Amino acid sequence: MINEKFLHFIWKFQLFNFSNLQDVNQLAIQILKPGFHNDNAGPDFLNARIQIGDVLWCGDVEIHIKSSDWYAHKHQLDNKYDAVILHVVYEHNRNVTNRSGAPIICLELKNLIPDTYLKEYESLSNSVANLPCSYAIGNLTNIFWESFTEGLLIERLEHKMSFVEQLFLDADKNFQECFYQLLAYSLGLKINAEAMLVLSKKTPFLLLHKHRNNRTQIEALLYGQSGLIDISPKDKYPRTLKLEYKFLSQKYKLEAASYLKWSFFRLRPSSFPTLRISYLADFVCNSSGVFEHLFSFKSLKSISKHLNLQGSNYWKSHYVFDKTVKSVVKRMGKSTQDLVVINAVLPFCFFYARQKSDHEMMMRVVEAYRELKAEENKIIRYYTNAAVKVKSAFTSQALIHLHQNYCIPRNCLNCRVFNQILK
């Protein structure tokens, strides 16, 4: 089914037959510049340059299914359409004029668009597959992917900036507080991310940093604020935390976030929020020097040593309070460290660099994704199963953005993959 979005795509990328191109009155047409796609009110493409007969026209282009839509949309009464030099339609069924009564030259595309293009578009837009273009996407060249993925990755980073900026504003424009909250959010994974974020906001970094030489007090503040300690804990350590928290909460006028909903269901014990909170405490205890590296960002190596986080002694033999397990040091694994870098460290550094207009640092952040192993999840499997090569997080992050913003909403017409497949 032909629609205007499809015709916009065809015109934008000039995907029609150019041989002996003529308007509906047999005047020769040469398109020198199709114009810029306009997302606001007014003509669909602005500032086009088109040779029609012996005259070079500079102006706007309006696109419709049928030429009579010009009147249906009342463009003949709107001064925004006075500069239209070409009316591009799928089917010409009526001559049209502008406000002054001058006729507008019309180009009919009905017999100029290859049937395969429409069939491809209908197939993709109506597909129920997770990756509708899986039959062809694996055949695209490495040169195309290198260029395309860089653009997608930057799009993804820009998309994340609104979230980071909101944290920054909520933290009274304190960069340290902003990163601490972003780190807490990423440590919570998807299922406990919001709860970890609320906990970090209710237990600020600058407050915890006053107690950086006392791990027990930091954990007392975090676990006390989390509401995870039972009213009457059995083990000595949570009892100590509870007593410490009682004193510190009175000192700082704190109130436990008892409303927080923590999830343990279907999580591996290593991902339990009890353990992740201890990792957050470890970061605070060992945060000396980390912000200097974040604010300059030379390499991942300089920051990774600050992410080798581990639980306190109590968590060697526990995953939750009052339940003993076999004793082993609980340390954040390499895959989790990589996720923290992907979802917290690099977005924060990109945001900081943008705030400081440091374009060189921004590009160092983008290139750092090449040093990280690609994520392994169902979205990435859609692409690898379609023979797309995913070498690093540089590509995997780009593909996640592609899937969320183009594949799921079937936004194929704005996707370079669809354009490349048609070519």
N, C-alpha and C positions, 0 to 999 in steps of 0.2 A: 504494500500500500504506500503510494507516494505521499510524503508529507513535506512541509516547508523545511524542517530540520535537515532532511536528506538533500533537498535542493541547495540549501546553504552549504552543505558539505561538498556537493558536486561543484558548486561555483567557487568556493574557497580554494579548492585544490585543482580546479580546472579539469575535471575528469569527464570530458565529453569530446565529441568529434569536432576537430578544428578545421577540417578540410572544407574549403569553399564556404566558410561561415557567413551567413546572411541573416538579416532581420526578416520580419514577416512580409516586408515590401521589397525583398530581394536586394537590399542595400548591403554591400560588403562590410563585414565587421572584423576588426583586428583588436584583440584585447591586449593592451600593453601593460596594464596593471589592474587586477580585479578589485582593488580597494581593501580597506581594513574592516574586518567583521565588527559590527556595532552591536553591543549587548544592551544598549540603552534605547530609549524611545527615539523613533526616527527611522530613516532608511536602513536597510540591512547591511550594506557595505558602503563605506565612505571613502571619498578621495580616489576614485577610480580614474584611469586614463584609457580611453577607448577611441580607436579610429573608426568612424562610421562614414562610409563613402569617402569623400575627399576632406572631411572635417575631423579634426582632433578634438574630442570632447573630454573635459575634466569635470567630474562631479560624482554623484552618488548612484548606487544601484539598488533597486527594490526587487524582491523576489516573491512570487506567489505561485500557487498551484494553477489557478486560472487567472487570466488577465482581468476578468470581471471582479476579482477580489479587491482590485484597486478601489472600486466604488463601494463594495461591501464594507471595506475598512475606512471609508470616507477620507481617503488620502487627497482627493481633489479639493478638500476644504482646509487642508493642514499646510501651513507655510513651511513646516520642516521638510516637506517633500518637493519644494520648489526647485531644488538643485539635482533632482533625479534626472540622469541622462539616459538610463537604459532600464527598461522593465523586463526582467527575466522571468519567464513563466514555463511551467511544464506544458500547458495547453493554452493556445491563444483562442479566445472566443469573443473578444470585444476590443475595439480600439479605445484608448483612454487618453485623457488630456489632464494637464495640471491646472492650477488655480486660475491662471491667465487664459486658459483655453487652448494652449499650444499642445499639439499631439506629442506623445512620448513614444520614442522608438522602442520596439518590442522584439525580444529574442525568444523563440520557442525552442525548448530543449527536448520535446517529446521524442523525436526521432534521432536525437544526438547522443543520448545516454545509453551505453551498452547494457543489454538486458542482464548480463552477469552481475553488474554492480548492484542492481536492485535486488536480485535474487540473493546475493551475498548478504546484503543489509537485512533483508527480511529473515533470512536464516539465523543470523546472529541475534537480532533483536527479539525474536520469538523463541530462541533456544532456552531450554530449562537446564542446560549443562552448567556446572560450576565455572567452567572456562569455555565459553561458546566458540572461541576461535582456536581451540586446541588442535584441530586438524591441520592448521597451517602455520601456527605461531612458531613452531620449532624449525621452520625452514628459513626464517629471517636471518640475515647476515650478521656476523659479529660486529661489523662496522656500524650497522643500524643500532644494535643493542648497546654498544658503548656510548653512543651519543644519546640514545633515548633514556637509558637508565640513569645517567647523570642528571638529566632534567627532572626525572621522576623523583630522584632522591632529594634534590633541592626543593621540589614541590612538597615532599613529605616533611622536610625540616621546617619549611615556611608554615605548613599546616600546624605543626607542633608548637610553633612560636606563640600562638594565641594562648595556649594553655600555660606555657612557661611565663609569658608576660603577665598573665593573671595572677600566678603565684608571686611573681616579683612585686606586683602592685599591692597584693594582699599582705606582703611582708614589709610594707613601707619602703619599698625599693632597696631592700637589703639583699645583696647578692648571696651572702653566706646562708641566710635563712632560706632563700629561694632554692639553692642547691640542696640543702638539707631536706626540704620538703619533697623535692623532686626525687631524691634518693630514696626516701621513705616510701613514696608512691611506687617506685619501680621494684623495691624489695617486696612489696605486697603482692606482686604478680597481678593478674586481672581480678582474681576473686577477692583479695583483701586490700587492693590498692587504695580504695576510697577510705577504708578504715585506718590504714597506715597514714594516709595524708591528714585526716582529721587529728589523729594522735600527734603527728609532728606539729600541727598548728597549735594544739592545746599544750604542747610541751616544747617550747621554742628552743632552737639551737643555742642562742645566747644564754639562756637560763642553764641548760645542761653543761655548757662550756665552763661555767663557773665551778663545776664539780668534776672536770675532766681528769683529775688525778685520783678520783675515787669511783671505780667502776660500779661498786655496789649502790652508791647513791644515785648514779645515773640510771641504773636499771630499776631502782626503787621508784624514781620519778616516772619512767616510761611505763613500767608494768602497773604502777598504781594508777596512772592516768588512763591506761588501757581498759581497766575493769576486769582483767583476766585472772587476778588473784582471788581465790575463794575467800569467803568471809572468815573461815577458820582453817587455814592451810595446815597440813600435817608436817611437812618437811621444815627443817630449820631455816633453809635459805629463803623460801617465800615468806616465812614468819618474820625474818629479819627485814625483808623488803617492805613488808606491810608496816612494821614499826617505823622504819626510816621514812616511808612515804607519809605516815601520819604526821611526823614532825615537819617534814619539808613542805607538805601541802598547806599546813597551817602557816609556816613561815612565808610562803609565796602566795598564799590565798588561792590555792589550786582546787579544782573540783574534778573528780574522776569522770571520764566519759563512759558511764555505765550503759549508755544507749547504743554504743558501737556494736555492730554485728560482725563478729569474727567467724570465719568459716574454716573448719578443719576437714569437712566432708570431701572425699575424693581427692585429697591432697596427699602427696608423699610426705612422710614425716619431716624430711629435710626442708619442706616448704611451709611447715606450720608457722603461723604468725608468732607463736611464743619464741621460736628460734630466730625468726627474722628481726624481731624487736631487739634481741641480744646482739645481732649483727649491727643494727643501727647504733646501739650503745657503744660497740667497739669502734665504729667510725668516729664517734664524738671523742672517745678517749684518745684516738690516734690521729686526730685531724690536723695536728700541727704541721704546717707547710703545704697542705693539700690545696689550699685556695690560691697560693702563689702559682702553682702548676696549672690550675684550672684557668686562672686569669691570663695566663700567657700561652698556654697549650702549645707546646713544642712537639710532643709525641705521646702516644699511649703509654709507653714504658714509664714515663715520669709519674703517671697517675696510677698505674696498675698496682703499685706497691701499697697504695692507700686503700685498695679494695680487697686485699687479702684478709677478709674479715672472718672472725671466729667467735663462737659463743663463749660465755664465761664458764668457769669450772663446773657449776651446777649442771649445765646443759650437756656435759660429757656423758652423763648417765640418765638424761631425761630429754623428752620431746615436749612434754607438758608437765605442769606442776604435779607433784605427789605421785608420779608413776615412773618407777625405775626401769631402765633398759640397760643393755650391755654397754659398758663404758667405752667411748671412743670420742676423740676430739671432733667437735662439730665445726667444720670450716666451710665457708662458701665456695662451692665448686667453680671450676673454670667456666662452664657454660652459663652459670648464674652471673659470674663476673662480667662475661661478655654481654649478657642481656642488660645489666646495669649500665655498662658503657654505652650500649646502643640507645637505651631508653632514657638515661639520665645524664651521663657525663657529656656525650657529644651534643645532644640538643641544648644543654645548658651552655656549653662553650660556644656553640653557634650563636645562641641568643646574646651572650656577653660580647662576642666579637661584633655582632651587628649593632648593639647598643653603643659600642665604642668606634663604630665605622672602620673596623680593622678587617679589610677585605682579604688580606693575606692569611690571617688566622681563620677566617671563614672557609677558605679553600683548604687549609690544612685539616680542618675538621671534616670536611667532605671526603678528602682523600684517606683519612684515618679509617673509614668504613671498609676500605680494601684490606686492612690488616686483620679484620675480625672474621671469624668463621661464620658462614651463613646460618641463619636460624633453621631449625627443623620443625616444621609444623604442616598442617594440612594445606594451607594456602600455597606454600612453597612446593609441596608435592604435586599440586595441580599443574604447575609449570614444568617441574622436572619430568613428570609423566608425559608431558607434551614435547619433550626433548629440548627444553630451554636449559642452557647451561647456567648454573648458579654457583659461582666460584667463591663469593664472599658476601659479607653483610651489605656491601655496596650494592650488589644486585638484589639480594633478598629483601632489603628494605624498600627498594624501588618497586619490586614486584608486589609487595604487600600494599603499597600505595596504589599501584595500578589496579589491583583486584578490588580494593575497597571503593575507589573513586571512579572507575571506568567499567570494570566487568560486572560487579553486583548491580549497579543502577542501569546497566546496558547503555552506557554512555559511549557507544562505539564510534559515533560520528565525530567525537572530539578526541579520539584516540589515534595516535600515529600508527599503531599496529594495524588497525583496519585499513588505513590509507595505504600502508605498505603492502598488505595482502592484496588489495585491489590492483596495485601496480604490477 
